[in-house]
Amino acid sequence: MSAAPPRGGYLRQAWLVIVLALVYGGGLAAVQTTLSGKIAENKKAETYDVIPDLVPGGDKARTEELLVQGADGRDVRVYKVFAADGSHRGWVLPGAGQGFADRIDLLVGLSADGSTITGLYVLAQKETPGLGDYITGEEFRRRFRGRPAGEPLVVVKSDPQAENEIRALSGATISSESVATIVNAALANLMGAIGAEAQGRRDSPPVVQESAQQTAPR
């Protein structure tokens, strides 16, 4: 009958496992911190690149970033878009929420008075390939253009009969509804702040800070 290993051996092994776990966890945290910063930079650059598509006539080099307070009490960075001649053309608002498979991050373009959706762009998604991931395509995104921003969007499976209706992607109704839900939530949260800014009421509570005019990332 073999002798039992000394208790000290178990303790040394346990400490070794703990030390390795701490080192591994610290390394993962460092990598995550580095990657998260890079991901944020890439998203910001991508946001500026698509501004002319989200707001017709918009010039990314003339875009201002504003830090506004949403209806939920949280600060949100939005983009006030100007044309090359300095005229105000519209807004770009961020939105995020749960899709069918994972989180969806998107951008919503608005007219200068905030009344009309002028564009939609999906920054990140992990929807089902060949079905839900078609939310990134132009054919789906253009269905949002010209829709009123003042009433909730509704996804339908047939041809839209009302201005606020969006036809769902075939075979991807949940993904389509998720996008509409995210857009509705972003508009509901930020329209008060956007409306105040559009009318020049700088002292309105929703607008808590305005940044200096930003230079678009190169």
C-alpha positions as CSV (number, residue, x, y, z in Angstrom):
1,M,0.0,0.0,0.0
2,S,1.5,3.3,-1.1
3,A,2.2,6.0,1.5
4,A,0.1,9.2,1.4
5,P,1.9,12.3,0.1
6,P,3.0,14.7,2.7
7,R,0.5,17.5,3.6
8,G,3.2,20.1,2.7
9,G,3.1,18.9,-0.9
10,Y,-0.7,19.7,-1.2
11,L,-0.2,23.2,0.3
12,R,2.7,24.0,-2.1
13,Q,0.5,22.9,-5.0
14,A,-2.5,24.9,-3.8
15,W,-0.3,28.1,-3.4
16,L,1.1,27.5,-6.9
17,V,-2.4,27.3,-8.4
18,I,-3.4,30.5,-6.6
19,V,-0.3,32.4,-7.7
20,L,-0.7,31.2,-11.3
21,A,-4.4,32.2,-11.2
22,L,-3.5,35.7,-10.0
23,V,-0.8,36.2,-12.6
24,Y,-3.1,34.9,-15.4
25,G,-6.0,37.0,-14.2
26,G,-3.8,40.1,-14.0
27,G,-2.5,39.5,-17.5
28,L,-6.1,39.1,-18.9
29,A,-7.1,42.4,-17.1
30,A,-4.2,44.3,-18.6
31,V,-5.0,42.9,-22.1
32,Q,-8.7,43.8,-21.7
33,T,-7.8,47.3,-20.6
34,T,-5.5,47.8,-23.6
35,L,-8.0,46.3,-26.1
36,S,-11.0,48.3,-24.7
37,G,-9.2,51.5,-25.3
38,K,-8.3,50.5,-28.9
39,I,-11.8,49.3,-29.6
40,A,-13.2,52.7,-28.3
41,E,-10.7,54.5,-30.6
42,N,-11.8,52.4,-33.6
43,K,-15.5,53.0,-32.9
44,K,-14.9,56.8,-32.7
45,A,-13.0,56.8,-36.0
46,E,-15.7,54.7,-37.6
47,T,-18.4,57.1,-36.3
48,Y,-16.7,60.1,-37.9
49,D,-16.2,58.2,-41.2
50,V,-20.0,57.4,-41.6
51,I,-21.2,60.9,-40.5
52,P,-21.7,62.0,-44.2
53,D,-23.9,59.0,-44.8
54,L,-25.9,59.4,-41.6
55,V,-26.5,63.1,-42.1
56,P,-26.7,64.2,-45.8
57,G,-24.4,67.2,-46.4
58,G,-22.6,66.7,-43.1
59,D,-18.8,67.3,-42.9
60,K,-17.0,65.1,-40.4
61,A,-14.3,67.7,-40.0
62,R,-16.9,70.3,-38.9
63,T,-18.6,68.0,-36.4
64,E,-18.9,68.9,-32.7
65,E,-19.1,66.5,-29.8
66,L,-21.5,67.3,-27.1
67,L,-21.8,65.6,-23.7
68,V,-25.5,65.7,-22.8
69,Q,-27.6,64.3,-20.1
70,G,-30.2,61.7,-21.2
71,A,-33.6,61.2,-19.6
72,D,-32.1,58.3,-17.7
73,G,-29.8,60.8,-15.9
74,R,-26.6,59.5,-17.6
75,D,-24.2,61.5,-19.7
76,V,-24.1,60.6,-23.3
77,R,-21.7,61.8,-26.1
78,V,-23.6,62.9,-29.2
79,Y,-22.5,64.5,-32.4
80,K,-23.7,67.8,-33.8
81,V,-23.1,67.8,-37.5
82,F,-22.4,70.8,-39.7
83,A,-21.8,71.2,-43.4
84,A,-18.6,72.6,-44.8
85,D,-20.1,76.1,-44.9
86,G,-20.9,75.9,-41.2
87,S,-24.6,75.4,-41.4
88,H,-26.1,72.9,-39.0
89,R,-27.2,69.8,-40.8
90,G,-28.2,67.3,-38.1
91,W,-27.2,65.0,-35.3
92,V,-25.7,61.6,-34.7
93,L,-26.8,59.7,-31.6
94,P,-25.4,56.4,-30.2
95,G,-27.6,53.5,-29.2
96,A,-27.0,50.0,-27.8
97,G,-29.1,47.1,-26.7
98,Q,-29.6,43.3,-26.8
99,G,-30.0,41.7,-30.2
100,F,-31.1,38.1,-31.0
101,A,-27.5,36.8,-30.3
102,D,-25.6,39.5,-28.5
103,R,-25.3,43.2,-28.0
104,I,-25.9,45.6,-30.9
105,D,-24.2,49.0,-31.1
106,L,-25.5,51.5,-33.6
107,L,-25.7,55.1,-34.7
108,V,-28.8,57.1,-35.6
109,G,-28.7,60.2,-37.8
110,L,-31.3,62.9,-37.3
111,S,-32.3,66.1,-39.1
112,A,-31.2,69.4,-37.6
113,D,-34.5,70.0,-35.9
114,G,-34.6,66.4,-34.6
115,S,-37.8,65.5,-36.3
116,T,-36.7,63.0,-38.9
117,I,-34.3,60.0,-39.0
118,T,-31.8,60.6,-41.7
119,G,-29.7,57.4,-41.4
120,L,-28.8,54.3,-39.5
121,Y,-25.4,52.5,-39.1
122,V,-24.6,49.4,-37.1
123,L,-21.2,49.7,-35.4
124,A,-21.1,46.2,-33.8
125,Q,-23.3,43.1,-33.9
126,K,-23.0,39.3,-33.6
127,E,-26.3,38.3,-35.1
128,T,-26.9,35.0,-37.0
129,P,-24.7,35.0,-40.2
130,G,-26.8,35.0,-43.4
131,L,-29.9,36.1,-41.5
132,G,-29.8,38.6,-38.6
133,D,-26.4,40.1,-39.7
134,Y,-28.2,41.6,-42.7
135,I,-29.1,44.4,-40.3
136,T,-25.7,45.9,-41.3
137,G,-26.7,46.0,-45.0
138,E,-27.8,49.1,-46.8
139,E,-31.0,47.5,-48.0
140,F,-32.2,47.2,-44.4
141,R,-30.7,50.4,-43.0
142,R,-32.4,52.6,-45.6
143,R,-35.8,51.5,-44.4
144,F,-35.2,53.8,-41.4
145,R,-34.5,56.9,-43.5
146,G,-37.2,59.5,-43.5
147,R,-39.1,57.9,-40.6
148,P,-40.4,60.3,-38.0
149,A,-38.3,60.6,-34.8
150,G,-41.2,61.7,-32.7
151,E,-43.1,58.4,-32.5
152,P,-41.9,54.9,-31.8
153,L,-40.9,52.7,-34.7
154,V,-42.9,49.5,-35.2
155,V,-41.6,46.4,-37.1
156,V,-44.0,44.7,-39.4
157,K,-43.7,41.6,-41.6
158,S,-45.5,43.1,-44.6
159,D,-45.2,46.4,-46.5
160,P,-45.4,49.4,-44.2
161,Q,-48.7,51.1,-44.1
162,A,-47.7,53.9,-41.7
163,E,-44.8,56.3,-41.5
164,N,-43.4,54.8,-38.4
165,E,-43.5,51.2,-39.6
166,I,-40.3,49.3,-40.6
167,R,-40.5,46.1,-42.6
168,A,-38.6,43.2,-40.9
169,L,-35.8,41.3,-42.6
170,S,-37.1,37.9,-43.8
171,G,-36.2,35.2,-41.3
172,A,-34.7,37.8,-38.9
173,T,-37.7,39.4,-37.3
174,I,-36.2,39.4,-33.8
175,S,-33.0,41.1,-35.0
176,S,-35.1,43.7,-36.9
177,E,-37.2,44.3,-33.8
178,S,-34.0,44.7,-31.7
179,V,-32.7,47.4,-33.9
180,A,-36.0,49.3,-33.8
181,T,-36.1,48.9,-30.1
182,I,-32.6,50.3,-29.7
183,V,-33.4,53.3,-32.0
184,N,-36.6,54.0,-30.0
185,A,-34.7,53.9,-26.7
186,A,-32.0,56.2,-28.0
187,L,-34.5,58.7,-29.3
188,A,-36.6,58.6,-26.1
189,N,-33.5,59.1,-24.0
190,L,-31.9,61.9,-25.9
191,M,-34.6,63.8,-27.7
192,G,-35.1,66.2,-24.8
193,A,-31.5,67.2,-24.8
194,I,-31.3,67.4,-28.5
195,G,-34.4,69.5,-28.7
196,A,-33.1,71.9,-26.1
197,E,-29.8,72.3,-28.0
198,A,-31.5,72.7,-31.3
199,Q,-33.5,75.6,-30.0
200,G,-30.4,77.2,-28.5
201,R,-31.5,76.8,-24.9
202,R,-27.9,76.3,-23.5
203,D,-29.1,76.7,-19.9
204,S,-31.5,73.8,-20.2
205,P,-30.8,71.1,-17.6
206,P,-30.3,68.2,-20.2
207,V,-27.2,69.8,-21.7
208,V,-24.5,69.5,-19.1
209,Q,-21.4,70.1,-21.1
210,E,-20.3,71.1,-24.6
211,S,-16.9,70.1,-25.8
212,A,-14.8,72.3,-28.0
213,Q,-15.2,71.6,-31.7
214,Q,-13.5,68.3,-32.5
215,T,-11.2,67.4,-35.3
216,A,-12.3,64.2,-37.0
217,P,-9.8,61.3,-36.4
218,R,-7.5,60.7,-39.3
